[in-house]
Structures are given as C-alpha cells and as structure tokens.
Amino acid sequence: MIEKEIFLTPDETLNYIKDNVKNHEILELSYNRIYAPGEVLDISVEEDWGDEVLMVSIHLNGDLVNDVVRVNMNNIKNDLLEVRHITKNQDTIINVQN
C-alpha cells in the first residue's frame, strides 16, 4: 500500500474530504483529544442557518464505542490535528496546519 503525507489548512482539509473520500473507505479523525476511526457511511453538504456545512457519518470501529456518529466538519475544522484517509490502494495522512 502506498503511503502519502500532505499538509493542508483546515479549509483545504474539508475540501479534500468532500472531493476524495468515498463511502465505505476508512477515515480517522484526530481533533482536540478525540480519535475517531471508522468506515465512512455518508458525506453530504447541507445548509445550516444559510451556511454550507460538510457532514460526515462514520461507523466507529472502536472496542468500547462501536456506534454511528455524524460529524459536522465545519464545527471541528480548526481543532483538527490529523486526518487519515485509507483506501484499498493508498493511505493518505493529512497534517492539518492552522
């Protein structure tokens, strides 16, 4: 598997997720003190009070928490530290630069 590391701003990271991440791929979000790895179930752009927001539904694959969460990426974009996008062929590590 190819491993690639890139450095993006928070807004570029959201654009990367919107443009590149597909359903059933693995997305690992690290923000604040939270680590949320799981399978992507849905990615959608929705309207919230007149603003576009990126919503990601993830089926968490943790030992203690094995649930589906819906993450408003716009709410956490400035807290993101790292995002890992895993496909069959490539593992992309995004270091988020604030």
MMTF fields as JSON, N, C-alpha, C and O atoms, coordinates in Angstrom:
{
  "mmtfVersion": "1.0.0",
  "mmtfProducer": "UNKNOWN",
  "numBonds": 391,
  "numAtoms": 392,
  "numGroups": 98,
  "numChains": 1,
  "numModels": 1,
  "chainsPerModel": [1],
  "groupsPerChain": [98],
  "chainIdList": ["A"],
  "bondAtomList": [4, 2, 8, 6, 12, 10, 16, 14, 20, 18, 24, 22, 28, 26, 32, 30, 36, 34, 40, 38, 44, 42, 48, 46, 52, 50, 56, 54, 60, 58, 64, 62, 68, 66, 72, 70, 76, 74, 80, 78, 84, 82, 88, 86, 92, 90, 96, 94, 100, 98, 104, 102, 108, 106, 112, 110, 116, 114, 120, 118, 124, 122, 128, 126, 132, 130, 136, 134, 140, 138, 144, 142, 148, 146, 152, 150, 156, 154, 160, 158, 164, 162, 168, 166, 172, 170, 176, 174, 180, 178, 184, 182, 188, 186, 192, 190, 196, 194, 200, 198, 204, 202, 208, 206, 212, 210, 216, 214, 220, 218, 224, 222, 228, 226, 232, 230, 236, 234, 240, 238, 244, 242, 248, 246, 252, 250, 256, 254, 260, 258, 264, 262, 268, 266, 272, 270, 276, 274, 280, 278, 284, 282, 288, 286, 292, 290, 296, 294, 300, 298, 304, 302, 308, 306, 312, 310, 316, 314, 320, 318, 324, 322, 328, 326, 332, 330, 336, 334, 340, 338, 344, 342, 348, 346, 352, 350, 356, 354, 360, 358, 364, 362, 368, 366, 372, 370, 376, 374, 380, 378, 384, 382, 388, 386],
  "bondOrderList": [1, 1, 1, 1, 1, 1, 1, 1, 1, 1, 1, 1, 1, 1, 1, 1, 1, 1, 1, 1, 1, 1, 1, 1, 1, 1, 1, 1, 1, 1, 1, 1, 1, 1, 1, 1, 1, 1, 1, 1, 1, 1, 1, 1, 1, 1, 1, 1, 1, 1, 1, 1, 1, 1, 1, 1, 1, 1, 1, 1, 1, 1, 1, 1, 1, 1, 1, 1, 1, 1, 1, 1, 1, 1, 1, 1, 1, 1, 1, 1, 1, 1, 1, 1, 1, 1, 1, 1, 1, 1, 1, 1, 1, 1, 1, 1, 1],
  "groupList": [{"groupName": "MET", "atomNameList": ["N", "CA", "C", "O"], "elementList": ["N", "C", "C", "O"], "formalChargeList": [0, 0, 0, 0], "bondAtomList": [1, 0, 2, 1, 3, 2], "bondOrderList": [1, 1, 2], "singleLetterCode": "M", "chemCompType": "L-PEPTIDE LINKING"}, {"groupName": "ILE", "atomNameList": ["N", "CA", "C", "O"], "elementList": ["N", "C", "C", "O"], "formalChargeList": [0, 0, 0, 0], "bondAtomList": [1, 0, 2, 1, 3, 2], "bondOrderList": [1, 1, 2], "singleLetterCode": "I", "chemCompType": "L-PEPTIDE LINKING"}, {"groupName": "GLU", "atomNameList": ["N", "CA", "C", "O"], "elementList": ["N", "C", "C", "O"], "formalChargeList": [0, 0, 0, 0], "bondAtomList": [1, 0, 2, 1, 3, 2], "bondOrderList": [1, 1, 2], "singleLetterCode": "E", "chemCompType": "L-PEPTIDE LINKING"}, {"groupName": "LYS", "atomNameList": ["N", "CA", "C", "O"], "elementList": ["N", "C", "C", "O"], "formalChargeList": [0, 0, 0, 0], "bondAtomList": [1, 0, 2, 1, 3, 2], "bondOrderList": [1, 1, 2], "singleLetterCode": "K", "chemCompType": "L-PEPTIDE LINKING"}, {"groupName": "PHE", "atomNameList": ["N", "CA", "C", "O"], "elementList": ["N", "C", "C", "O"], "formalChargeList": [0, 0, 0, 0], "bondAtomList": [1, 0, 2, 1, 3, 2], "bondOrderList": [1, 1, 2], "singleLetterCode": "F", "chemCompType": "L-PEPTIDE LINKING"}, {"groupName": "LEU", "atomNameList": ["N", "CA", "C", "O"], "elementList": ["N", "C", "C", "O"], "formalChargeList": [0, 0, 0, 0], "bondAtomList": [1, 0, 2, 1, 3, 2], "bondOrderList": [1, 1, 2], "singleLetterCode": "L", "chemCompType": "L-PEPTIDE LINKING"}, {"groupName": "THR", "atomNameList": ["N", "CA", "C", "O"], "elementList": ["N", "C", "C", "O"], "formalChargeList": [0, 0, 0, 0], "bondAtomList": [1, 0, 2, 1, 3, 2], "bondOrderList": [1, 1, 2], "singleLetterCode": "T", "chemCompType": "L-PEPTIDE LINKING"}, {"groupName": "PRO", "atomNameList": ["N", "CA", "C", "O"], "elementList": ["N", "C", "C", "O"], "formalChargeList": [0, 0, 0, 0], "bondAtomList": [1, 0, 2, 1, 3, 2], "bondOrderList": [1, 1, 2], "singleLetterCode": "P", "chemCompType": "L-PEPTIDE LINKING"}, {"groupName": "ASP", "atomNameList": ["N", "CA", "C", "O"], "elementList": ["N", "C", "C", "O"], "formalChargeList": [0, 0, 0, 0], "bondAtomList": [1, 0, 2, 1, 3, 2], "bondOrderList": [1, 1, 2], "singleLetterCode": "D", "chemCompType": "L-PEPTIDE LINKING"}, {"groupName": "ASN", "atomNameList": ["N", "CA", "C", "O"], "elementList": ["N", "C", "C", "O"], "formalChargeList": [0, 0, 0, 0], "bondAtomList": [1, 0, 2, 1, 3, 2], "bondOrderList": [1, 1, 2], "singleLetterCode": "N", "chemCompType": "L-PEPTIDE LINKING"}, {"groupName": "TYR", "atomNameList": ["N", "CA", "C", "O"], "elementList": ["N", "C", "C", "O"], "formalChargeList": [0, 0, 0, 0], "bondAtomList": [1, 0, 2, 1, 3, 2], "bondOrderList": [1, 1, 2], "singleLetterCode": "Y", "chemCompType": "L-PEPTIDE LINKING"}, {"groupName": "VAL", "atomNameList": ["N", "CA", "C", "O"], "elementList": ["N", "C", "C", "O"], "formalChargeList": [0, 0, 0, 0], "bondAtomList": [1, 0, 2, 1, 3, 2], "bondOrderList": [1, 1, 2], "singleLetterCode": "V", "chemCompType": "L-PEPTIDE LINKING"}, {"groupName": "HIS", "atomNameList": ["N", "CA", "C", "O"], "elementList": ["N", "C", "C", "O"], "formalChargeList": [0, 0, 0, 0], "bondAtomList": [1, 0, 2, 1, 3, 2], "bondOrderList": [1, 1, 2], "singleLetterCode": "H", "chemCompType": "L-PEPTIDE LINKING"}, {"groupName": "SER", "atomNameList": ["N", "CA", "C", "O"], "elementList": ["N", "C", "C", "O"], "formalChargeList": [0, 0, 0, 0], "bondAtomList": [1, 0, 2, 1, 3, 2], "bondOrderList": [1, 1, 2], "singleLetterCode": "S", "chemCompType": "L-PEPTIDE LINKING"}, {"groupName": "ARG", "atomNameList": ["N", "CA", "C", "O"], "elementList": ["N", "C", "C", "O"], "formalChargeList": [0, 0, 0, 0], "bondAtomList": [1, 0, 2, 1, 3, 2], "bondOrderList": [1, 1, 2], "singleLetterCode": "R", "chemCompType": "L-PEPTIDE LINKING"}, {"groupName": "ALA", "atomNameList": ["N", "CA", "C", "O"], "elementList": ["N", "C", "C", "O"], "formalChargeList": [0, 0, 0, 0], "bondAtomList": [1, 0, 2, 1, 3, 2], "bondOrderList": [1, 1, 2], "singleLetterCode": "A", "chemCompType": "L-PEPTIDE LINKING"}, {"groupName": "GLY", "atomNameList": ["N", "CA", "C", "O"], "elementList": ["N", "C", "C", "O"], "formalChargeList": [0, 0, 0, 0], "bondAtomList": [1, 0, 2, 1, 3, 2], "bondOrderList": [1, 1, 2], "singleLetterCode": "G", "chemCompType": "PEPTIDE LINKING"}, {"groupName": "TRP", "atomNameList": ["N", "CA", "C", "O"], "elementList": ["N", "C", "C", "O"], "formalChargeList": [0, 0, 0, 0], "bondAtomList": [1, 0, 2, 1, 3, 2], "bondOrderList": [1, 1, 2], "singleLetterCode": "W", "chemCompType": "L-PEPTIDE LINKING"}, {"groupName": "GLN", "atomNameList": ["N", "CA", "C", "O"], "elementList": ["N", "C", "C", "O"], "formalChargeList": [0, 0, 0, 0], "bondAtomList": [1, 0, 2, 1, 3, 2], "bondOrderList": [1, 1, 2], "singleLetterCode": "Q", "chemCompType": "L-PEPTIDE LINKING"}],
  "groupTypeList": [0, 1, 2, 3, 2, 1, 4, 5, 6, 7, 8, 2, 6, 5, 9, 10, 1, 3, 8, 9, 11, 3, 9, 12, 2, 1, 5, 2, 5, 13, 10, 9, 14, 1, 10, 15, 7, 16, 2, 11, 5, 8, 1, 13, 11, 2, 2, 8, 17, 16, 8, 2, 11, 5, 0, 11, 13, 1, 12, 5, 9, 16, 8, 5, 11, 9, 8, 11, 11, 14, 11, 9, 0, 9, 9, 1, 3, 9, 8, 5, 5, 2, 11, 14, 12, 1, 6, 3, 9, 18, 8, 6, 1, 1, 9, 11, 18, 9],
  "groupIdList": [1, 2, 3, 4, 5, 6, 7, 8, 9, 10, 11, 12, 13, 14, 15, 16, 17, 18, 19, 20, 21, 22, 23, 24, 25, 26, 27, 28, 29, 30, 31, 32, 33, 34, 35, 36, 37, 38, 39, 40, 41, 42, 43, 44, 45, 46, 47, 48, 49, 50, 51, 52, 53, 54, 55, 56, 57, 58, 59, 60, 61, 62, 63, 64, 65, 66, 67, 68, 69, 70, 71, 72, 73, 74, 75, 76, 77, 78, 79, 80, 81, 82, 83, 84, 85, 86, 87, 88, 89, 90, 91, 92, 93, 94, 95, 96, 97, 98],
  "secStructList": [7, 3, 3, 3, 3, 3, 3, 3, 7, 2, 2, 2, 2, 2, 2, 2, 2, 2, 2, 2, 7, 7, 6, 6, 1, 3, 3, 3, 3, 3, 3, 6, 6, 3, 3, 3, 3, 3, 3, 3, 3, 3, 3, 3, 3, 3, 3, 3, 6, 6, 3, 3, 3, 3, 3, 3, 3, 3, 3, 3, 7, 7, 1, 1, 7, 7, 7, 3, 3, 3, 3, 3, 2, 2, 2, 2, 4, 4, 4, 3, 3, 3, 3, 3, 3, 3, 7, 1, 1, 3, 3, 3, 3, 3, 3, 3, 7, 7],
  "xCoordList": [0.845, 0.0, 0.894, 1.9, 0.504, 1.232, 0.816, -0.37, 1.796, 1.503, 1.97, 3.096, 1.077, 1.368, 1.032, 0.003, 1.888, 1.654, 1.574, 2.438, 0.498, 0.323, 0.002, -0.446, 0.234, -0.016, -1.06, -0.85, -2.194, -3.284, -3.802, -3.638, -4.427, -5.123, -6.448, -6.843, -7.141, -8.432, -9.433, -10.122, -9.524, -10.453, -10.052, -10.913, -8.769, -8.291, -8.584, -8.882, -8.501, -8.803, -10.263, -10.564, -11.173, -12.59, -12.83, -13.615, -12.164, -12.294, -11.753, -12.336, -10.639, -10.079, -11.096, -11.332, -11.692, -12.673, -13.855, -14.291, -14.371, -15.533, -15.234, -16.088, -14.034, -13.697, -13.126, -13.216, -12.537, -11.784, -12.294, -12.083, -12.952, -13.365, -14.699, -15.641, -14.768, -15.97, -16.553, -15.876, -17.827, -18.473, -17.703, -17.165, -17.661, -17.034, -15.508, -14.859, -14.923, -13.493, -13.304, -14.265, -12.076, -11.776, -11.292, -10.452, -11.846, -11.428, -11.138, -11.974, -9.959, -9.569, -9.39, -8.529, -10.217, -10.166, -9.484, -9.842, -8.508, -7.863, -8.044, -7.525, -8.801, -9.027, -9.18, -9.711, -8.693, -8.633, -8.027, -6.899, -8.751, -8.26, -9.078, -9.158, -9.671, -10.557, -9.9, -9.318, -10.012, -9.563, -10.771, -11.27, -11.244, -12.461, -12.184, -12.315, -11.798, -11.583, -12.846, -13.581, -13.094, -14.235, -14.475, -13.769, -15.496, -15.898, -16.872, -17.831, -16.615, -17.485, -18.777, -18.751, -19.906, -21.208, -21.825, -22.553, -21.531, -22.118, -21.352, -20.891, -21.23, -20.675, -21.668, -22.058, -22.073, -23.044, -22.739, -22.173, -23.129, -23.048, -24.476, -25.37, -24.68, -26.013, -26.007, -24.951, -27.184, -27.303, -27.68, -28.603, -26.957, -27.213, -27.242, -26.199, -28.426, -28.6, -27.997, -27.373, -28.188, -27.724, -26.296, -25.854, -25.556, -24.173, -24.097, -24.839, -23.196, -22.955, -22.055, -21.05, -22.421, -21.6, -21.363, -22.222, -20.188, -19.83, -20.136, -19.567, -21.039, -21.428, -20.872, -21.029, -20.218, -19.656, -20.244, -20.155, -20.846, -21.35, -20.322, -19.924, -19.898, -18.85, -19.339, -19.897, -19.121, -19.373, -18.063, -17.127, -18.011, -16.786, -16.417, -17.292, -15.12, -14.668, -13.864, -12.936, -14.21, -13.504, -13.963, -15.025, -13.153, -13.505, -14.596, -15.492, -14.533, -15.513, -16.723, -17.849, -16.494, -17.579, -17.644, -16.707, -18.753, -18.945, -20.294, -21.274, -20.344, -21.596, -21.433, -20.321, -22.546, -22.52, -22.608, -23.496, -21.677, -21.686, -21.773, -21.317, -22.359, -22.469, -21.683, -22.001, -20.661, -19.742, -19.934, -19.854, -20.187, -20.207, -18.755, -18.193, -18.155, -16.732, -16.422, -15.316, -17.362, -17.126, -16.961, -16.214, -17.658, -17.548, -16.194, -15.743, -15.545, -14.284, -13.059, -11.942, -13.246, -12.13, -10.912, -9.781, -11.114, -9.973, -9.343, -8.289, -9.978, -9.43, -8.762, -8.142, -8.889, -8.302, -6.781, -6.142, -6.227, -4.78, -4.283, -3.311, -4.998, -4.604, -5.832, -6.73, -5.854, -6.89, -6.171, -5.244, -6.608, -6.038, -7.153, -8.216, -6.899, -7.844, -7.246, -6.197, -7.934, -7.405, -8.323, -9.518, -7.738, -8.447, -7.751, -6.803, -8.221, -7.585, -6.134, -5.278, -5.864, -4.547, -3.645, -2.433, -4.216, -3.408, -3.832, -5.009, -2.872, -3.073, -2.562, -1.358, -3.481, -3.119, -3.235, -4.299, -2.147, -2.123, -2.121, -1.236, -3.132, -3.243, -2.862, -3.555, -1.79, -1.417, -2.062, -1.782, -2.919, -3.674, -2.883, -2.527, -2.62, -1.805, -2.699, -3.308, -2.784, -3.596, -2.787, -3.302],
  "yCoordList": [-1.174, 0.0, 1.242, 1.308, 2.201, 3.461, 4.359, 4.485, 4.977, 5.922, 7.306, 7.485, 8.282, 9.653, 10.593, 10.43, 11.572, 12.561, 13.94, 14.329, 14.682, 16.014, 16.992, 16.588, 18.267, 19.319, 20.269, 20.852, 20.423, 21.258, 22.164, 21.872, 23.26, 24.124, 23.442, 22.483, 23.926, 23.339, 23.373, 22.381, 24.492, 24.574, 23.63, 22.999, 23.53, 22.596, 21.154, 20.32, 20.858, 19.516, 19.163, 18.053, 20.099, 19.86, 19.651, 18.786, 20.434, 20.248, 18.888, 18.23, 18.468, 17.148, 16.055, 15.153, 16.142, 15.128, 15.12, 14.057, 16.295, 16.404, 15.838, 15.177, 16.091, 15.707, 14.294, 13.708, 13.737, 12.491, 11.302, 10.16, 11.531, 10.422, 9.879, 10.635, 8.563, 7.882, 7.002, 6.662, 6.644, 5.734, 4.414, 3.936, 3.842, 2.555, 2.622, 1.591, 3.807, 3.961, 4.285, 4.616, 4.191, 4.439, 5.873, 6.353, 6.546, 7.904, 7.929, 7.527, 8.401, 8.521, 10.006, 10.671, 10.512, 11.925, 12.071, 11.381, 12.96, 13.304, 14.797, 15.617, 15.137, 16.544, 16.682, 15.803, 17.828, 18.032, 16.795, 16.428, 16.144, 14.897, 13.701, 12.68, 13.835, 12.798, 12.118, 12.763, 10.794, 9.988, 9.171, 8.34, 9.404, 8.758, 8.043, 8.642, 6.75, 5.992, 5.23, 4.76, 5.113, 4.316, 4.334, 4.993, 3.589, 3.479, 4.605, 4.854, 5.272, 6.36, 5.77, 4.933, 6.214, 5.779, 6.795, 6.43, 8.079, 9.116, 10.424, 10.753, 11.15, 12.502, 13.385, 13.091, 14.465, 15.346, 16.798, 17.106, 17.675, 19.11, 19.56, 19.37, 20.159, 20.577, 22.057, 22.682, 22.601, 24.013, 24.126, 23.46, 24.974, 25.201, 26.71, 27.363, 27.259, 28.692, 29.505, 30.542, 29.028, 29.755, 29.469, 29.939, 28.708, 28.358, 26.899, 26.053, 26.616, 25.232, 24.573, 25.15, 23.352, 22.59, 21.193, 20.627, 20.653, 19.308, 18.344, 18.459, 17.391, 16.403, 15.042, 14.619, 14.358, 13.036, 12.064, 12.282, 10.99, 9.918, 8.795, 8.302, 8.399, 7.385, 6.292, 6.57, 5.038, 3.907, 3.631, 3.062, 4.04, 3.909, 2.446, 1.59, 2.16, 0.781, 0.583, -0.225, 1.307, 1.169, -0.039, -0.598, -0.446, -1.563, -1.186, -1.987, 0.018, 0.449, 1.115, 0.943, 1.868, 2.566, 2.067, 2.248, 1.441, 0.907, 1.42, 0.676, 2.684, 3.347, 4.205, 4.42, 4.687, 5.606, 7.03, 7.358, 7.865, 9.275, 10.124, 9.736, 11.269, 12.251, 13.477, 14.096, 13.818, 14.883, 16.083, 15.962, 17.236, 18.491, 18.94, 19.476, 18.722, 19.001, 20.485, 20.845, 21.351, 22.793, 23.196, 24.126, 22.498, 22.822, 22.438, 23.059, 21.429, 20.955, 21.261, 20.906, 21.913, 22.074, 22.761, 22.405, 23.731, 24.427, 23.651, 24.04, 22.555, 21.703, 20.453, 19.691, 20.242, 19.052, 19.083, 20.11, 17.942, 17.785, 16.951, 17.293, 15.829, 14.915, 14.166, 13.839, 13.903, 13.087, 12.019, 12.314, 10.786, 9.691, 9.115, 8.747, 9.044, 8.524, 7.245, 7.27, 6.121, 4.826, 4.214, 4.026, 3.908, 3.213, 1.876, 1.533, 1.122, -0.162, 0.023, -0.808, 1.121, 1.303, 2.309, 2.294, 3.188, 4.287, 4.681, 4.612, 5.086, 5.614, 7.056, 7.287, 8.029, 9.435, 10.03, 9.982, 10.583, 11.247, 12.751, 13.293, 13.406, 14.863, 15.501, 15.31, 16.245, 17.042, 18.398, 19.104, 18.764, 19.998, 21.135, 21.092, 22.146, 23.287, 24.484, 25.025, 24.896, 26.082, 27.34, 28.429],
  "zCoordList": [0.0, 0.0, 0.0, 0.707, -0.798, -0.891, 0.269, 0.573, 0.911, 1.983, 1.548, 1.084, 1.709, 1.282, 2.43, 3.087, 2.675, 3.722, 3.077, 2.291, 3.432, 2.887, 4.021, 5.094, 3.769, 4.748, 4.165, 3.102, 4.87, 4.38, 5.49, 6.674, 5.094, 6.055, 6.415, 5.753, 7.459, 7.797, 6.634, 6.394, 5.911, 4.781, 3.651, 3.038, 3.373, 2.347, 2.745, 1.89, 4.046, 4.533, 4.279, 3.84, 4.551, 4.277, 2.785, 2.398, 1.951, 0.506, 0.073, -0.789, 0.672, 0.366, 0.701, -0.102, 1.882, 2.302, 1.342, 0.9, 1.021, 0.14, -1.252, -1.843, -1.778, -3.141, -3.291, -4.37, -2.219, -2.367, -1.569, -1.978, -0.455, 0.401, -0.086, -0.328, -0.226, -0.707, 0.4, 1.37, 0.225, 1.166, 1.244, 0.245, 2.432, 2.753, 2.814, 2.993, 2.669, 2.907, 4.391, 5.086, 4.866, 6.277, 6.432, 5.671, 7.441, 7.771, 9.264, 10.073, 9.623, 11.026, 11.325, 10.749, 12.236, 12.605, 13.955, 14.911, 14.04, 15.313, 15.524, 14.767, 16.581, 16.898, 18.391, 19.07, 18.898, 20.352, 20.978, 20.648, 21.873, 22.483, 22.007, 22.691, 20.853, 20.327, 19.136, 18.264, 19.129, 17.999, 17.56, 18.32, 16.334, 15.845, 14.524, 13.457, 14.589, 13.36, 12.978, 13.846, 11.679, 11.271, 9.782, 9.018, 9.391, 7.994, 7.654, 8.385, 6.547, 6.107, 5.551, 4.649, 6.1, 5.617, 4.67, 3.747, 4.899, 4.059, 4.232, 5.325, 3.146, 3.16, 2.428, 1.298, 3.074, 2.426, 2.769, 3.818, 1.857, 2.091, 2.368, 1.542, 3.536, 3.952, 4.267, 4.37, 4.417, 4.76, 6.228, 6.698, 6.945, 8.36, 8.582, 8.558, 8.797, 9.008, 7.869, 8.096, 6.648, 5.475, 5.066, 4.017, 5.869, 5.545, 5.108, 5.607, 4.178, 3.781, 4.813, 5.229, 5.229, 6.169, 5.602, 4.925, 5.889, 5.46, 6.604, 7.689, 6.353, 7.353, 6.941, 5.795, 7.886, 7.633, 8.651, 9.859, 8.147, 9.016, 9.009, 7.954, 10.219, 10.369, 11.304, 12.366, 10.895, 11.783, 12.521, 11.958, 13.783, 14.573, 14.743, 14.877, 14.737, 14.889, 16.166, 16.195, 17.212, 18.484, 19.273, 19.004, 20.259, 21.128, 22.116, 22.382, 22.66, 23.646, 23.009, 23.476, 21.955, 21.276, 19.842, 19.064, 19.505, 18.159, 17.682, 17.663, 17.298, 17.001, 15.754, 15.272, 15.244, 14.106, 14.641, 15.428, 14.205, 14.594, 13.337, 12.261, 13.506, 12.42, 12.864, 13.879, 12.099, 12.482, 11.558, 10.335, 12.163, 11.413, 11.308, 12.263, 10.15, 9.971, 10.093, 10.497, 9.758, 9.879, 11.34, 11.646, 12.249, 13.67, 14.263, 15.226, 13.7, 14.288, 13.431, 13.81, 12.283, 11.343, 11.953, 11.62, 12.834, 13.432, 14.583, 15.084, 15.008, 16.051, 15.491, 16.233, 14.172, 13.557, 13.677, 13.45, 14.036, 14.096, 12.922, 12.249, 12.701, 11.634, 11.144, 11.919, 9.85, 9.238, 8.424, 7.671, 8.585, 7.796, 6.928, 7.428, 5.632, 4.654, 4.077, 3.432, 4.32, 3.907, 2.856, 3.084, 1.7, 0.632, 0.399, 1.107, -0.592, -0.913, -1.336, -1.032, -2.042, -2.65, -1.966, -2.176, -1.147, -0.622, 0.781, 1.136, 1.556, 2.905, 2.876, 2.765, 2.977, 2.917, 4.32, 4.937, 4.807, 6.102, 5.86, 5.198, 6.412, 6.27, 7.59, 8.589, 7.614, 8.776, 8.603, 7.635, 9.531, 9.404, 10.037, 11.214, 9.227, 9.641, 9.911, 8.988, 11.149, 11.499, 11.391, 11.646]
}
